[in-house]
Amino acid sequence: MHLSHMQSTHHEAERKMKLKEWMDNEELSQAKMADMVGCDQATISRILAGNGCADEWKRRIYEITGGLVTPNDLLGLPWAS
């Protein structure tokens, strides 16, 4: 593995966050996030509960958050410490 790749990965790990954290930082309700994503509030609630979501919503959330919340962050798996 090249050092530049390792540095890039390290910086990405520092930036990533869960959707709830991003929504809190942006002061967004579930309903507002749902409007932005193009789904209903119940879908956002399920995503926040860790129940995963369709690829379409993963892509939209990634785009909306500027890549700070990645599709892997939406899988409902705990982060490694």
C-alpha positions as MATLAB code, in Angstrom:
seq = 'MHLSHMQSTHHEAERKMKLKEWMDNEELSQAKMADMVGCDQATISRILAGNGCADEWKRRIYEITGGLVTPNDLLGLPWAS';
ca = [
       0.000    0.000    0.000;
       1.366    3.402   -0.919;
       1.905    5.973    1.814;
      -0.233    8.541   -0.011;
      -3.154    6.090   -0.025;
      -2.731    5.440    3.690;
      -2.662    9.173    4.428;
      -5.772    9.737    2.329;
      -7.594    6.927    4.113;
      -6.542    8.332    7.484;
      -7.941   11.776    6.621;
     -11.199   10.257    5.410;
     -11.558    8.332    8.680;
     -11.164   11.568   10.647;
     -13.966   13.221    8.681;
     -16.602   10.515    8.545;
     -19.651   10.713   10.746;
     -22.959    9.057   11.286;
     -26.045   10.523    9.658;
     -27.536   11.563   13.006;
     -24.401   13.545   13.848;
     -24.456   15.257   10.446;
     -28.155   16.094   10.789;
     -27.551   17.499   14.288;
     -24.668   19.639   12.998;
     -26.904   20.963   10.222;
     -29.894   21.322   12.585;
     -32.063   19.160   10.328;
     -35.155   17.292   11.407;
     -35.936   13.851   10.048;
     -38.701   15.406    7.942;
     -36.343   17.988    6.399;
     -33.708   15.328    5.705;
     -36.377   13.173    4.084;
     -37.337   16.095    1.825;
     -33.704   16.546    0.814;
     -33.197   12.828    0.141;
     -36.529   12.375   -1.619;
     -37.963    9.764    0.707;
     -40.407    9.827    3.588;
     -39.628   10.562    7.249;
     -40.207    6.913    8.186;
     -37.339    5.911    5.870;
     -34.981    8.361    7.600;
     -36.140    6.999   10.955;
     -35.310    3.436    9.846;
     -31.895    4.546    8.558;
     -31.118    6.303   11.856;
     -32.155    3.149   13.733;
     -29.487    1.225   11.801;
     -31.869   -0.729    9.615;
     -30.016    0.094    6.393;
     -31.536    1.593    3.287;
     -31.830    1.263   -0.465;
     -28.818    2.091   -2.620;
     -30.692    5.074   -4.051;
     -30.949    6.673   -0.590;
     -27.320    5.830    0.242;
     -26.211    7.642   -2.891;
     -28.388   10.672   -2.173;
     -27.224   10.915    1.463;
     -23.602   10.664    0.348;
     -24.161   13.489   -2.145;
     -26.120   15.686    0.274;
     -23.522   15.342    3.025;
     -20.627   16.040    0.683;
     -19.268   12.550    1.327;
     -19.118   12.937    5.105;
     -21.684   10.162    5.530;
     -20.750    7.216    3.326;
     -22.849    4.245    2.234;
     -20.866    2.072    4.656;
     -21.897    4.400    7.495;
     -25.525    3.524    6.719;
     -25.146   -0.239    7.103;
     -26.040   -0.166   10.784;
     -22.709   -1.642   11.842;
     -20.788   -0.160   14.784;
     -17.580    1.661   13.944;
     -14.321    0.055   14.921;
     -12.617    1.941   17.706;
];
